[in-house]
């Protein structure tokens, strides 16, 4: 495994803790029950899937049920409202099965595994029945887990095996992997920072150390599909990023949605043409130039956690050998860059966004 140059590592040691933990670290037990373990959760969802995937509502919710086994082995079944969500993956020609939002009723899930949950994003397998599509979902799940390894200021995830039961027609069912993403509300409670509902922001308002870390992580993951300061045209801030904090604390741009990254390398993924890169596995650094002083320590954080990051890929049994190899090689290429000061200067420092 490649190691970062000693000089860069020494420069980063003093700042490493501040960047890895920009706020007092939260214990793992501070998470909601749903996210206190990485064990695979078996979940059954019964819903009018035909209508959901035909109409793809992003406002109207359709009623269904969710079931899982409690600690004592009994089955818990609750009502849940569902709608599709997202932009790109909600398109029929991209994903036959769109991502969903599940709206739980807090009174029904009190004192259960879903205690405290209300509206949860569920990332579903884009093409059920496709082995490659299953791998892309698992790879995106791992990217979230990788960022969790670096900082508590990150959306936690829970891997699922979902039995989908269509309540329309003949009620056919099928199994597919999926994962839940921690909600903004619950992440805000866990890190004690409010979501910042603003139309846009500027570089000066962002926390320098944390923003530098996220920028280097995006480069590590080969992700360019994000912005920490603005959303897509006509939408609020920010693109695949949620801001937490205020003018008093600074703003922390917490990323999500990594399906367009080179680490996932989904078959539908393509870079924005304005970036001039040939594919999503071509890395492009999009960090802000004012934060370049934090680059040595940000890179050092990735190096400090390198063994844990490789272990995540090595230890997920459901990952196919070809997929594991692709992810591992892609990570190794990052560490090759990080270990060479000349390449860091050429591919990261000098390509920053003014």
C-alpha positions in Angstrom: 0.0 0.0 0.0 1.4 3.4 -0.9 2.2 5.8 1.9 2.0 9.6 1.9 5.4 11.4 1.8 6.9 11.9 5.3 7.1 15.6 4.8 3.4 16.0 4.1 2.5 13.7 6.9 4.6 15.7 9.4 3.0 18.9 8.2 -0.4 17.5 8.8 0.0 15.9 12.2 -0.7 19.0 14.2 -3.9 19.7 12.4 -5.1 16.1 11.8 -7.2 15.9 14.9 -8.9 19.2 14.3 -9.9 18.2 10.8 -10.9 14.7 11.7 -13.0 16.0 14.6 -14.1 19.6 13.7 -16.6 19.3 16.6 -16.3 17.2 19.8 -16.6 13.6 18.7 -19.9 11.9 19.2 -20.0 8.4 20.5 -21.4 5.7 18.2 -24.1 5.1 20.8 -25.4 8.6 20.2 -26.8 7.5 16.9 -30.4 6.5 16.6 -31.1 2.8 17.2 -31.4 2.2 13.4 -27.8 3.3 12.9 -26.1 1.9 16.0 -25.0 -1.2 14.0 -23.8 -2.1 10.5 -25.5 -5.5 10.6 -27.6 -6.2 7.6 -31.3 -5.5 8.2 -34.0 -7.7 6.7 -36.9 -5.5 5.8 -40.2 -6.2 4.1 -42.0 -3.4 2.3 -45.5 -3.9 0.9 -46.7 -1.1 -1.3 -48.4 -0.2 -4.7 -45.1 -0.5 -6.5 -46.7 -0.5 -10.0 -48.2 2.9 -9.4 -45.1 4.2 -7.6 -42.8 3.3 -10.5 -45.2 4.3 -13.2 -46.2 7.7 -11.8 -43.0 8.4 -9.8 -44.7 11.0 -7.5 -42.3 13.4 -5.7 -45.0 15.0 -3.6 -48.0 12.7 -3.2 -47.4 9.7 -0.9 -48.9 6.2 -1.3 -49.6 4.0 1.7 -47.8 0.8 2.4 -46.4 -1.3 5.2 -42.9 -2.0 6.5 -42.0 -5.1 8.6 -38.9 -6.3 10.4 -37.9 -8.6 13.2 -37.6 -7.2 16.7 -34.8 -8.3 19.1 -37.1 -11.0 20.6 -37.8 -12.4 17.1 -41.4 -11.1 16.8 -42.4 -9.3 13.6 -43.1 -5.6 13.9 -45.3 -4.2 11.1 -46.1 -0.5 10.8 -47.8 1.7 8.3 -45.5 3.8 6.1 -46.1 6.3 3.3 -43.9 6.2 0.2 -43.0 8.5 -2.7 -40.2 8.5 -5.2 -37.4 11.1 -4.8 -34.3 12.4 -6.4 -33.6 13.9 -9.8 -31.5 11.8 -12.2 -32.3 8.4 -10.7 -36.0 9.2 -10.7 -36.0 9.2 -14.5 -37.5 6.0 -15.9 -34.8 5.6 -18.6 -32.1 5.7 -16.0 -33.5 3.6 -13.1 -36.5 1.2 -13.6 -36.7 1.2 -9.8 -36.4 4.7 -8.4 -35.1 5.9 -5.0 -37.8 6.3 -2.4 -38.6 8.3 0.7 -40.4 6.4 3.5 -42.4 8.4 5.9 -42.9 6.7 9.2 -45.4 7.6 11.9 -43.4 8.4 15.0 -46.2 7.1 17.3 -46.1 3.7 15.6 -42.3 3.3 15.7 -41.7 4.6 19.3 -39.6 2.1 21.3 -38.7 0.1 18.2 -35.7 -0.1 15.9 -37.1 2.9 14.1 -37.6 5.0 17.2 -37.1 8.7 16.3 -37.4 8.2 12.6 -39.8 10.2 10.5 -38.8 10.7 6.8 -36.0 8.4 5.7 -34.3 8.3 2.3 -34.0 4.8 0.9 -31.5 4.1 -1.9 -32.9 1.2 -3.9 -31.2 -1.0 -6.4 -31.6 0.8 -9.7 -32.2 -2.3 -11.8 -33.5 -5.2 -9.7 -32.3 -8.5 -11.0 -29.1 -7.0 -12.4 -25.9 -8.2 -10.7 -24.0 -5.2 -11.8 -26.7 -2.8 -10.5 -26.5 -4.6 -7.2 -22.7 -3.9 -7.1 -23.1 -0.2 -7.8 -25.5 0.1 -4.9 -23.1 -1.7 -2.5 -20.2 0.5 -3.7 -22.2 3.7 -3.0 -23.0 2.3 0.4 -19.3 1.8 1.1 -18.5 5.4 0.0 -20.8 6.7 2.8 -19.1 4.3 5.2 -15.7 5.6 4.1 -16.7 9.2 4.9 -18.2 8.0 8.2 -14.7 6.6 9.0 -13.1 10.1 8.6 -15.6 12.2 10.5 -18.8 12.1 12.6 -20.1 15.0 10.5 -21.4 12.6 7.9 -24.7 10.9 7.0 -24.8 7.4 8.5 -26.2 4.5 6.5 -27.8 1.1 7.2 -27.6 -1.7 4.7 -30.8 -3.6 3.9 -32.0 -6.7 2.2 -35.5 -5.7 1.2 -38.3 -8.0 0.2 -40.5 -5.8 -2.0 -44.1 -6.9 -2.2 -46.3 -5.3 -4.8 -49.8 -4.9 -3.4 -51.2 -4.3 -6.9 -52.0 -7.0 -9.4 -50.9 -10.4 -8.2 -48.8 -9.1 -5.4 -45.5 -10.4 -6.8 -42.4 -9.9 -4.6 -38.7 -9.8 -5.1 -35.6 -9.2 -3.0 -32.9 -6.6 -3.6 -30.3 -4.7 -1.5 -30.9 -1.1 -0.4 -29.8 1.2 2.3 -31.2 3.9 4.5 -29.6 7.3 4.9 -29.7 9.1 8.2 -32.1 12.1 7.9 -31.0 15.7 8.1 -33.1 16.2 11.2 -31.5 13.3 13.1 -27.9 14.2 11.9 -28.5 17.8 13.1 -29.5 16.4 16.5 -26.5 14.1 16.7 -23.9 16.8 15.8 -25.8 19.6 17.6 -25.8 21.9 14.5 -28.9 23.1 12.7 -29.4 22.6 9.0 -28.9 25.9 7.1 -31.8 26.4 4.8 -30.4 29.0 2.5 -30.5 29.6 -1.3 -26.7 29.8 -1.6 -23.6 30.7 0.3 -20.0 31.7 -0.4 -16.6 30.2 0.3 -15.8 32.6 3.2 -18.8 31.2 5.1 -17.6 27.6 5.0 -15.6 26.0 7.8 -12.1 25.8 6.2 -10.8 22.6 7.8 -13.9 20.5 7.3 -14.5 21.8 3.8 -10.9 20.9 2.9 -11.4 17.4 4.2 -14.6 16.9 2.2 -12.9 18.3 -1.0 -10.1 15.8 -0.6 -12.5 13.0 0.1 -14.5 13.9 -3.1 -11.2 13.7 -5.0 -10.4 10.3 -3.3 -13.8 9.0 -4.3 -13.6 10.5 -7.8 -16.7 12.6 -7.3 -17.3 15.9 -9.1 -21.1 15.9 -8.9 -21.5 18.3 -6.0 -21.2 21.9 -4.9 -20.8 23.3 -1.3 -22.0 26.8 -2.2 -25.0 26.5 -4.7 -27.6 24.1 -5.9 -28.7 23.4 -9.5 -30.4 26.2 -11.3 -33.7 27.1 -9.6 -33.0 25.0 -6.5 -31.8 25.9 -3.0 -28.3 25.2 -1.8 -26.5 23.0 -2.2 -25.9 20.3 -4.9 -25.7 16.9 -3.3 -24.6 18.7 -0.1 -26.5 19.7 3.0 -25.2 22.7 5.0 -25.2 22.5 8.8 -24.3 25.4 11.1 -24.7 29.1 11.2 -22.8 32.4 10.9 -21.6 31.9 14.4 -20.2 28.4 13.9 -19.4 28.5 10.2 -21.1 26.2 7.7 -20.2 22.5 7.3 -21.0 21.1 3.8 -22.0 17.5 4.5 -22.0 15.5 1.2 -24.4 12.8 0.0 -25.3 11.0 -3.3 -22.1 9.4 -4.6 -23.5 7.4 -7.5 -21.8 9.6 -10.1 -18.4 9.0 -8.5 -15.5 6.9 -10.0 -15.5 4.8 -6.8 -19.0 3.6 -7.7 -18.5 3.8 -11.5 -22.2 3.1 -12.2 -23.0 2.2 -15.8 -25.1 5.4 -16.2 -22.6 7.7 -14.6 -20.9 10.5 -16.7 -19.0 13.6 -15.8 -20.3 17.1 -16.4 -19.1 18.1 -19.9 -17.9 21.4 -18.6 -15.2 19.7 -16.5 -13.4 18.3 -19.6 -12.7 14.9 -18.2 -13.2 11.7 -20.1 -15.1 9.6 -17.5 -16.0 9.5 -13.8 -12.8 7.5 -13.0 -10.7 10.5 -14.1 -10.1 12.4 -10.9 -10.5 16.2 -10.8 -10.0 18.2 -7.7 -12.7 20.8 -7.1 -11.7 22.2 -3.7 -11.5 25.9 -3.0 -8.1 27.7 -3.3 -8.5 29.7 0.0 -8.4 26.3 1.8 -5.1 25.1 0.3 -3.3 25.6 3.6 -5.3 22.7 5.0 -4.5 20.3 2.2 -1.5 18.6 3.9 -3.5 17.8 7.0 -6.6 16.8 5.0 -4.5 14.3 2.9 -2.9 13.1 6.1 -6.4 12.2 7.5 -7.0 9.9 4.4 -3.6 8.3 5.0 -4.2 7.8 8.7 -7.4 5.9 7.9 -6.1 4.1 4.8 -6.1 0.6 6.4 -9.7 1.1 7.6 -10.9 2.3 4.2 -9.3 -0.7 2.4 -10.8 -3.0 5.0 -14.3 -1.8 4.3 -13.9 -2.9 0.7 -12.2 -6.2 1.6 -14.7 -7.2 4.3 -18.1 -6.6 2.5 -18.9 -10.2 1.6 -21.6 -9.3 -1.0 -19.1 -7.4 -3.0 -18.1 -9.3 -6.2 -14.5 -10.0 -6.8 -14.4 -7.7 -10.0 -16.1 -4.9 -8.0 -13.7 -5.3 -5.0 -10.7 -5.2 -7.4 -11.9 -2.1 -9.2 -12.5 -0.2 -6.0 -9.2 -1.3 -4.5 -7.2 -0.3 -7.6 -9.1 3.1 -7.7 -8.1 3.8 -4.1 -4.5 2.8 -4.6 -4.3 5.3 -7.4 -5.3 8.1 -5.0 -2.5 7.0 -2.6 0.0 7.0 -5.4 -0.9 10.7 -6.0 -0.9 11.5 -2.3 2.6 10.0 -1.8 4.2 12.2 -4.5 4.5 15.9 -3.6 4.9 16.8 -7.2 1.6 15.0 -8.2 -0.2 16.6 -5.2 0.9 20.0 -6.5 -0.1 19.2 -10.1 -3.4 17.3 -9.6 -4.7 18.9 -6.4 -3.2 22.1 -5.2 -2.8 23.9 -8.6 -6.3 22.8 -9.9 -8.3 24.3 -7.0 -11.3 26.5 -7.6 -10.6 30.2 -7.0 
